[in-house]
Amino acid sequence: MSAFRFDPIDLPPECEALRRDVRGFIADELGAGLWRPNSDFGSHRGAEFSRRLGARGWIGMTWPKRYGGGERSFLERYVVTEELLAAGAPVGSHWIADRQSGPLLLRFGTEAQRDEFLPGITRGEIFFSIGMSEPDSGSDLASIRTRAAPVDGGYEVSGAKIWTSYAHESHYAITLVRTGEAGADRHRGLTQLILDLKAPGVAIRPVVNLAGEYDFNEIALDRVFVPKDRLVGAEGDGWTQVTSELAFERSGPERFLSSHQVLRGLVARAGTDPEPQLAEALGRQAANLWTLRRMSLSVAGMLQAGETPNLEAALVKDFGNAYEREVPEMARLAMPGGRRGDRDDFELALAEATLHAPSWTLRGGTREILRGIIARGLGLR
Ligand SMILES: Cc1cc2nc3c(=O)[nH]c(=O)nc-3n(C[C@H](O)[C@H](O)[C@H](O)COP(=O)(O)OP(=O)(O)OC[C@H]3O[C@@H](n4cnc5c(N)ncnc54)[C@H](O)[C@@H]3O)c2cc1C
């Protein structure tokens, strides 16, 4: 029996009406010149855009209505996210909260936490970051050293986080800390806290990326007080909770659409009668894209069924990242019509994608780590 399950998913009819609505919304936004397309979900953002999306009910779509959600299916959410990403909409501000912080609070948070944070997330007003990596802990996340010591009414947190995307534009970060000794099981003693990024003792310093942009940060935490009611789930259970976030984090269309504007531009430049070599390369990438979409949709179907398909999600991310890195490389080599120098939309998208591409296989877990998970799933380690 295969270790992987990718059941084919047919989108229900309500998804097609929704798709038309999203396309109409995007056409209006583009018609009004509100943004320039860029499908790299991480770096393309706008708080105003998130609020407009929230007003449509397209953030927290699957969440209960009593928290501001829409009680819609994961497949409907999938249609909205893939349309937004394919169009290159600036989805970054609310992305983390919608994709994983909100679902984490729904699963492990208290009623008071859900009431406090979820409605604001669905309105596109509260943004979250991910506080996992540290200067000496990335892939080996269980080795983190940021410590939360118990004090009257909560915890005092000291340590450092790094690569924290857009902490300077977010309100909170779900932060992994050590509350107890690891002992024989190094995954014990880890805890998740909701960290207020404006709290006294939090110092957020910029890290400039390869493209010369300020997107992530180093965060120094110096005896930051975190009230007890900001503890997520059970103290010491942070590892199980963090790993449960990963199926949400790794399987979505953002893991293969980062360079989609390049593919669209290349198809437009290739015209209706491309050179056979280019036609073949485009055909191969279109087949890859379609296959990845089927796999990713299948994971959305499993999430809908309440499963935790971490293995399948790792496979989607690994294949997806390989594909999204290949597209700009192929476009650069093919460059139909030669470089025009006037930097049209295609050349701009290509330049941007080329600079961002190296990070795609790192963020959300490196390829080696994903392949380790896949190998374990296959019973090879
Ligand atoms: C654009 C971007 C945004 C990010 N945003 C965030 C964020 O918002 N929040 C956050 O917490 N983190 C974030 N990260 C950090 C990201 O999760 C880490 O970079 C990643 O997990 C790798 O950790 P590391 O950089 O410490 O590399 P290391 O873990 O030091 O790895 C270095 C190299 O060694 C390899 N390696 C490590 N261990 C093994 C092993 N056991 N077997 C085989 N090979 C191995 C890795 O694959 C990699 O090639 C972001 C990273 C990027 C690039």
The ligand as an SDF file (V2000), in Angstrom:
LIG
                    3D

 53 58  0  0  0  0  0  0  0  0999 V2000
   11.9460   34.1310    3.3840 C   0  0  0  0  0  0  0  0  0  0  0  0
   11.9990   33.4520    4.7210 C   0  0  0  0  0  0  0  0  0  0  0  0
   11.0300   33.7440    5.6610 C   0  0  0  0  0  0  0  0  0  0  0  0
   11.0740   33.1390    6.9160 C   0  0  0  0  0  0  0  0  0  0  0  0
   10.1310   33.4910    7.8400 N   0  0  0  0  0  0  0  0  0  0  0  0
   10.1570   32.9410    9.0650 C   0  0  0  0  0  0  0  0  0  0  0  0
    9.2170   33.3430   10.0580 C   0  0  0  0  0  0  0  0  0  0  0  0
    8.3550   34.1850    9.8050 O   0  0  0  0  0  0  0  0  0  0  0  0
    9.3040   32.7860   11.2850 N   0  0  0  0  0  0  0  0  0  0  0  0
   10.2320   31.8450   11.6020 C   0  0  0  0  0  0  0  0  0  0  0  0
   10.2230   31.3710   12.7220 O   0  0  0  0  0  0  0  0  0  0  0  0
   11.1650   31.4530   10.6890 N   0  0  0  0  0  0  0  0  0  0  0  0
   11.1400   31.9800    9.4320 C   0  0  0  0  0  0  0  0  0  0  0  0
   12.0800   31.6080    8.4880 N   0  0  0  0  0  0  0  0  0  0  0  0
   13.1570   30.6970    8.8920 C   0  0  0  0  0  0  0  0  0  0  0  0
   13.0950   29.3160    8.2760 C   0  0  0  0  0  0  0  0  0  0  0  0
   12.0650   28.5510    8.8380 O   0  0  0  0  0  0  0  0  0  0  0  0
   14.4800   28.6950    8.4890 C   0  0  0  0  0  0  0  0  0  0  0  0
   15.3950   29.4380    7.7060 O   0  0  0  0  0  0  0  0  0  0  0  0
   14.5280   27.2510    8.1050 C   0  0  0  0  0  0  0  0  0  0  0  0
   13.7280   26.4640    8.9500 O   0  0  0  0  0  0  0  0  0  0  0  0
   15.9770   26.7110    8.1150 C   0  0  0  0  0  0  0  0  0  0  0  0
   16.6030   26.9980    9.3160 O   0  0  0  0  0  0  0  0  0  0  0  0
   18.0560   27.6970    9.3400 P   0  0  0  0  0  0  0  0  0  0  0  0
   17.9910   28.9210    8.4770 O   0  0  0  0  0  0  0  0  0  0  0  0
   18.4550   27.8760   10.7510 O   0  0  0  0  0  0  0  0  0  0  0  0
   19.0270   26.6920    8.6220 O   0  0  0  0  0  0  0  0  0  0  0  0
   19.7110   25.3490    9.2540 P   0  0  0  0  0  0  0  0  0  0  0  0
   18.6900   24.6030   10.0440 O   0  0  0  0  0  0  0  0  0  0  0  0
   20.9510   25.8120    9.9450 O   0  0  0  0  0  0  0  0  0  0  0  0
   20.0650   24.5720    7.9760 O   0  0  0  0  0  0  0  0  0  0  0  0
   21.1950   24.8680    7.1490 C   0  0  0  0  0  0  0  0  0  0  0  0
   21.2680   23.8080    6.0450 C   0  0  0  0  0  0  0  0  0  0  0  0
   21.4780   22.5100    6.6360 O   0  0  0  0  0  0  0  0  0  0  0  0
   20.4650   21.6060    6.2330 C   0  0  0  0  0  0  0  0  0  0  0  0
   20.1030   20.7210    7.3460 N   0  0  0  0  0  0  0  0  0  0  0  0
   19.8130   21.0730    8.6200 C   0  0  0  0  0  0  0  0  0  0  0  0
   19.5010   19.9890    9.3560 N   0  0  0  0  0  0  0  0  0  0  0  0
   19.5770   18.9320    8.5260 C   0  0  0  0  0  0  0  0  0  0  0  0
   19.3320   17.5260    8.6720 C   0  0  0  0  0  0  0  0  0  0  0  0
   18.9520   17.0090    9.8580 N   0  0  0  0  0  0  0  0  0  0  0  0
   19.5020   16.7200    7.5940 N   0  0  0  0  0  0  0  0  0  0  0  0
   19.8770   17.2270    6.3990 C   0  0  0  0  0  0  0  0  0  0  0  0
   20.1240   18.5470    6.1830 N   0  0  0  0  0  0  0  0  0  0  0  0
   19.9710   19.3870    7.2250 C   0  0  0  0  0  0  0  0  0  0  0  0
   19.2770   22.4880    5.8680 C   0  0  0  0  0  0  0  0  0  0  0  0
   18.4050   21.8260    4.9680 O   0  0  0  0  0  0  0  0  0  0  0  0
   19.9570   23.6980    5.2430 C   0  0  0  0  0  0  0  0  0  0  0  0
   20.2690   23.4400    3.9000 O   0  0  0  0  0  0  0  0  0  0  0  0
   12.0710   32.1970    7.2350 C   0  0  0  0  0  0  0  0  0  0  0  0
   13.0570   31.8940    6.2730 C   0  0  0  0  0  0  0  0  0  0  0  0
   13.0290   32.5130    5.0410 C   0  0  0  0  0  0  0  0  0  0  0  0
   14.0980   32.1790    4.0440 C   0  0  0  0  0  0  0  0  0  0  0  0
  1  2  1  0
  2  3  1  0
  2 52  2  0
  3  4  2  0
  4  5  1  0
  4 50  1  0
  5  6  2  0
  6  7  1  0
  6 13  1  0
  7  8  2  0
  7  9  1  0
  9 10  1  0
 10 11  2  0
 10 12  1  0
 12 13  2  0
 13 14  1  0
 14 15  1  0
 14 50  1  0
 15 16  1  0
 16 17  1  0
 16 18  1  0
 18 19  1  0
 18 20  1  0
 20 21  1  0
 20 22  1  0
 22 23  1  0
 23 24  1  0
 24 25  2  0
 24 26  1  0
 24 27  1  0
 27 28  1  0
 28 29  2  0
 28 30  1  0
 28 31  1  0
 31 32  1  0
 32 33  1  0
 33 34  1  0
 33 48  1  0
 34 35  1  0
 35 36  1  0
 35 46  1  0
 36 37  1  0
 36 45  1  0
 37 38  2  0
 38 39  1  0
 39 40  1  0
 39 45  2  0
 40 41  1  0
 40 42  2  0
 42 43  1  0
 43 44  2  0
 44 45  1  0
 46 47  1  0
 46 48  1  0
 48 49  1  0
 50 51  2  0
 51 52  1  0
 52 53  1  0
M  END
$$$$
